[in-house]
Amino acid sequence: MKERLDVMLVKRALASSREKAQEIALAKVPGADASHIKKLKLDKDDGKQVYDVEIIYNGAEHEMEIDAVTGKILEYEMDRD
């Protein structure tokens, strides 16, 4: 029973973290909304849990890596078509 509760808590925390990562990413690209997010994936980089995010908006591709724990944008790159 305790293991099941722990799994539920972890899933809830990850869902909350995912929503927060989406908010942070969209704030970085003014005018974009959830429909512009092409990738939002939890990954591991150098032992850290990070979200890899890709947003395509207004003729530009925005890629970023967001720390899943702190919400800090670790990397950001924008390419125009």
C-alpha positions as a printed Julia matrix, in Angstrom:
81×3 Matrix{Float64}:
  0.0    0.0     0.0
  2.81   2.43    0.9
  4.61   1.72   -2.39
  1.44   2.53   -4.31
  1.07   5.82   -2.43
  4.71   6.68   -3.14
  4.23   6.0    -6.86
  1.11   8.19   -6.89
  2.97  11.03   -5.17
  5.87  10.81   -7.63
  3.47  10.84  -10.6
  1.64  13.86   -9.18
  4.93  15.71   -8.59
  6.12  14.97  -12.14
  2.82  16.16  -13.6
  3.09  19.37  -11.59
  6.7   19.79  -12.68
  5.69  19.25  -16.33
  2.99  21.92  -16.08
  5.49  24.32  -14.52
  8.05  23.59  -17.26
  5.38  24.36  -19.85
  4.58  27.69  -18.16
  8.28  28.63  -17.98
  8.86  27.73  -21.64
  5.82  29.69  -22.84
  6.88  32.71  -20.78
 10.22  32.64  -22.63
  8.4   32.87  -26.0
  5.86  35.71  -25.71
  2.72  35.12  -27.76
  3.18  31.35  -28.0
  0.64  29.01  -26.46
  0.45  25.28  -25.73
 -0.42  24.49  -29.35
  3.04  25.75  -30.39
  4.89  23.26  -28.16
  6.22  20.47  -30.35
  8.23  18.69  -27.67
  8.09  18.63  -23.87
 10.03  15.62  -22.66
 11.49  14.69  -19.29
 15.08  13.58  -19.72
 18.32  13.2   -17.76
 21.37  15.34  -18.52
 24.55  15.12  -16.46
 22.59  13.36  -13.7
 19.91  16.07  -13.55
 16.24  15.68  -14.41
 15.51  18.2   -17.17
 12.75  18.99  -19.6
 13.7   19.27  -23.25
 11.3   21.73  -24.86
 10.8   22.74  -28.47
  8.41  25.54  -29.47
  7.76  26.61  -33.04
  6.22  30.06  -33.18
  6.18  33.0   -35.56
  8.73  31.56  -37.98
 11.24  30.56  -35.29
 12.21  27.36  -33.54
 12.91  27.78  -29.82
 14.72  24.96  -28.03
 15.42  24.94  -24.32
 16.39  22.73  -21.45
 14.66  23.41  -18.13
 15.8   21.98  -14.78
 12.88  19.84  -13.55
 13.6   20.66   -9.91
 14.45  24.36   -9.91
 12.63  25.5   -13.06
 15.76  27.31  -14.24
 16.33  27.5   -17.99
 19.72  25.83  -18.43
 20.0   26.23  -22.2
 18.12  28.28  -24.78
 18.55  28.54  -28.53
 16.44  30.18  -31.22
 16.7   29.57  -34.94
 14.75  31.52  -37.57
 13.7   29.88  -40.81
